[in-house]
């Protein structure tokens, strides 16, 4: 049972019986314990429409509802202020509902009318190792996937990984260098972070290597067989690394959920042609752009969304538009939710507007950006390693388990080693994910191990040991 919907329905039925036909009950969770469990705030709006006294209407409503079989024994009601109705659930009702839910596999939560919903989340750039910044999209997105599936929806997990672009030139050039010198490529690829660092350092310090890296980009984009073979090997290894992190964090993503940027390479040209056919494309400084009136800069001039660069290359907007068309036309989703950093708000707003104007998204399809803030350190600055590098997500997961193991061992020394290790993973990873889910999604938050693993307050260990 959804109590809010239940109370909404009964109160609105009562208001209709009193002649307030279009008056919502506006039942909300009470802001303070003194106001009960819920408050019905719609009486004042209904009274205004009926041109009557709100408190008198509230009393008429309660008198009418006293005879309702549906509400007998459910709650006690009190008129407060100018016409609010405080609702306090009775202990008997609460006990009855808890007993029913205890034996119900669905805990009293009904199935909803099924919709096809795509969740775009995690989506790391495979040219880099996953870092702590990926935690928010991954944890929040996966929680929503599980909730929506539990509610009965058909959910499509979409891991839109970045596997294409100029950043892969130095990586492929370094792979080629290792093969030519006879060094064990497989061994090097085991530690992707070191691999990235070595390739990046060579690109910065060795002009010949940098030139070769640029050549590899051109060869890759033109379909060179050797480059593609190296690229496929690297991508496969990088996805394997990501999957190990998903498994560690108990994230439900698998390799089957990956549909990478490169999957849209063959349709990018036709995507731009469709925009041109709709009259949406203008040339600006040699680049193909789309200007939408609703997006303007400080000078009130329309902001450009570049869909093809002056050199013929395709930016993220082109790939994202192709993905939107695939999701809208091929998958025919009812809804697509993008769990992406709030700093991408303009990009995604432009994406949805252009995709809608081009007919890639239909009027009955909802594409939404679910933004989130940044993870900060105790000083309120972006969370990084001591040398200024990105904190690897795999290291964060392992440290969570290690810290939890110490707590579990101190608290329950009588447990066996296997029991302590199992509980440490449950508590450590649970603490990490709960810290994400318990914060305000749209604001930045400070990452603090001590708070996260505390047995007091709004934390996973407190809930798990309660």
C-alpha positions, 0 to 999 in steps of 0.5 A: 500500500502507498499510504500517500496515494491511499490518503490522497484518494480518500480525501479527494473523494470526500472533497468531491462529495462536498462539491469541490470537484477539481480540488487536489487533497495535497497530502504530504509527509508532515514536516514536524512530528507535532503535525502527525505523520501526514498533512492534507493541505488542499482544503484551503484551495478547495474552500477558495474555489467554493468561497467558504471558510477553510476550517468549516470545510475541513470540519465538514470533510472530517464529519463526512469521512468518519463514516468511511469504512476505508478510513475506520481505525486508520488515523486520527485527524486534527484541524490546524491553523487556517485549515490544514488537516493533521493526520496521525496514523493509529498504532493498530493500523501501523501494526496491521500493515507491518504484519501484512508487509512482513509476509509479502514478498513485495513488502506491500509495494504494488506493481506499476503499469510497465513502461520501457525505460532506458537508464544511461549511467556509469559510461566511463571513458575507456581511455582512462581508468575509472576514478571516484568521479564515476561513483555517483553516476554508477551508484545512483543510476544502478539504484534507480535501475533496481527500483524501476525493475522492482516496480515492474518496468522494462529497464534497459541498462545503457553503458555508453562508454567512451571508446573512440577519439583522439585520446586513443592515438597515444595508447595505440602508439604505445601498444605498437611500440611495446610490440615492436620492442618485444615487451610483454603487452599483456603484462603491461595491460594488467595495470591500465593506470600505469599504461595510461601514464607511460603513454601520456608521458611519451606523448608530452616528451617525445615529438616522434612518438606524438607524431606517430600517435596522431598518425594512429588516430587517422589510421584508426578512423580510416579503418586500418586493420592493424590499428583496429586490432590493437584498439579492439584488444585495448577496449576489451581489456579496459571493459574487463577492468570496468567489469571487475569494479562493477563486480566489486561494488555489486553493480548490476551492469555487465558487458552486454549493457555496453553500447559504446560511442563507436557503435554509432560511427557508421551513422554519424554522417546520415545523422547530420544529413537528417538535421540538414534536411530539417533545416536545422544546420547552419555553418559557423566558422566552417563548422556545422552548428545547430542554433536553438532560440531557447539557448542564448549566451550573455549577449543574448545571441543563440549558443551554437551546438556543433554537430560537425567540426570544420575539419570534418570530425564529429564531436560528442553532440553528433554521437549523442544525437545518433544515440538519441535517435537509436533509443527513440526510434529503434528501441522505442523507449517510453523514457530515457534517464541520463544520470550525468554530472550536473556540469553537462546540463547545457549539453544535454538540454541542447541534445534533447531540444535538437533531437526533438526538433529533428524528430529523433524523439517523439512527443510521447517519449520523455528524455531527462537529465538526472544531474548530480554534484561533485565529490569533494575532500575534507577541505571542500576541494575536488577529491584527488590523490596526494600528487594531484591525480584522480583517485581510482575507483577500484582503490576506493572500493578496496579501502572501504572493505579494508576499513570495514574489516578492521571495524568488524574485527574490533567489534566481533573478534569471535567471528571466523576469518571468512565471516569477518571478510564477508561482513566487511565487504557487505558493510564497506561497499554498503557504506560507500553506496549508502553515502551516495544515496543518502546525500542530496543528489544535486549538491556537492558532498564531502567524502569522509571515511570516518562519517561513512563508516560510523555506527552512529547517525544516518549511515549504512553500518548503523542501519545494518547493525540496528 
